[in-house]
Structures are given as structure tokens and as C-alpha cells.
Amino acid sequence: MRMENKVAIVTGGAGGLGEATTKLFASEGATVVIADVLEEEGRKIEANIAEMGGVGLFARLDVTDENQWKDLVATTVSRFGKLDVLVNNAGISGSDPDTLNTDMWDSLMEINAKGVFLGVKHAIPEMLKAGHGAIVNISSISGVVGQDYVHMGYSASKGAVRLLTKTAAAQYARKGIRVNSVHPGVMAPMLTSKTTAPGEVRDRMIASVPLGREGTRLEIANAVLFLASDEASYITGAELMVDGGFTAV
Ligand code: NAD
């Protein structure tokens, strides 16, 4: 199994891409902490993982709250002895019709960018103790190219994730910690999607995908699994586009 004996935290693990990732990790032998604000959904996934014969634990986390991060990492290490992998996946959408809304900018930067920084900050001390670790940060195609249908703050937050990943990789590579980013393309809408929910904009987005369709959640989870696993032992600071060619043209 590709994640045997590994302990992983997946933020936003109670839904969407995070749910696919937690379940895939568990099926590959990892112990998975499902960290999310959605308690009922998270507990359901914890139960699903137990039914699969895996080990999962739901832990409430708002990624913007530094004290909750401290508690989460402490709980993970006291329950499971270590922390090998962190997937910073939690996020909110920027597909808001008001692309100049200042409150939206603040929320996007707070959750999508600062939330990832806090995760990296609090995971690294445990990984340093162990002498190894892998962090996978979920950015987006929006962190790489401009789009006319998302709030500028979404692009800025995902661009921040892309570059903070490379700097963290540069700073911690010699200590055995790898940090990479995954960039999903057009996927099933997020819980918070507005303009990119099914409709004209979404049809236009799909028409821009060379492979001609949206991606599946498992296709993203497979990329995250690869970067989190020892198969990617010589990969750090990389940005992996999982976008059907969207950013290639
Ligand atoms: P989703 O809305 O289905 O899931 C996001 C999860 O994050 C939810 O479980 C939600 O409760 C959680 N979350 C939100 N705010 C949180 C907070 N403050 N603290 C803790 N958890 C919080 O979206 P998704 O499609 O699964 O997106 C996952 C990641 O992938 C996000 O970072 C998103 O920006 C990125 N992404 C998604 C798409 C897409 O089209 N769906 C495309 C590119 C990138």
C-alpha cells in the first residue's frame, strides 16, 4: 500500500476533493485526520473509513484559527504518534458575480492563503522532529492564469499558495520535508461556487479544456496521493497541473 504507516491531515476533508483524498489515503493504508468546519459530514466520512477497515478521525478545524491549528496538530500527534503528511485543501470559491467586493477579497485571502500558511507553520515542527514530511497544497489553475469569471482575490490567494509552496520547499528541503502544489482545473463546482455553477460560464470553461471535459475528484486525489507518497521522493517545489490541458494552451 502506498501510504502504509503514514499519518496524514487533510483540511477540507469533509467534502469534495478533500473527501476523495481522505478516502483514497485511507484505502492506501494511511491514518487520516479529516479536518473541517463541517462536523456532521466529517463524522460520516470517519464512519465510511472505519467501514472500509481504515483509520480516520474527524477533528473540527477552521483553518483561519491559529489556536485550532495548534490543537489539531497536538491531537494528531498524541493520538497517532506523529505527522507525516499535510494536505492543505480547504478553501472557498471566488466565483462571485461581484469581482470587486472587498469583504470577499479578505475572506479569500484569509481562508485560501493564510489558512495554508498556518497549516505549513504548525505541521513543520512535527515533521522536523521526525526528519521527514510531505506537504501538498491545493492551488488551482486560477493561481497560474487569469480568468474573466473569478474574483481577483481567488487568483491572488491561489497564486500565493503556488509561491509559498516553492519558498517552503526551498527552506525545508534540507531537513527532509517536501512541499508541492496541485492545481485542479475545471471540476465539479465547490459548495461556495456561484458564477461557475452549471450555466453559460461553466460551458465556456469546459470548452477551453483540451481534454473536453471536467476532471473527476479521484483524478485530483490520485495526483495528491502521488506527491504525498514516497514515490515522489525527489519532487519538491513542483506545481502539478491536473487540468485536462487548460493551462497548456
Ligand atoms: P468544496 O467546497 O466541495 O470543499 C471545500 C471544503 O473546505 C469543504 O468541506 C469546506 O467545509 C471546507 N472549508 C471551507 N472553509 C473552511 C475553513 N475555514 N476551515 C476548514 N475547512 C473549510 O470544494 P472543492 O471543490 O472540494 O475544493 C477543494 C480545494 O480545491 C479548494 O482549495 C479549491 O479552491 C480547490 N479547487 C477546486 C476547484 C473546483 O472546481 N472545484 C478547482 C480548482 C481548485
Boltz pocket constraint, residues with backbone or C-beta under 6 A from the ligand:
constraints:
  - pocket:
      binder: B
      contacts: [[A, 11], [A, 12], [A, 13], [A, 14], [A, 15], [A, 16], [A, 17], [A, 18], [A, 35], [A, 36], [A, 37], [A, 38], [A, 61], [A, 62], [A, 63], [A, 64], [A, 88], [A, 89], [A, 90], [A, 91], [A, 92], [A, 93], [A, 111], [A, 138], [A, 139], [A, 140], [A, 141], [A, 183], [A, 184], [A, 185], [A, 186], [A, 187], [A, 188], [A, 189], [A, 190], [A, 191], [A, 192]]
      max_distance: 6.0
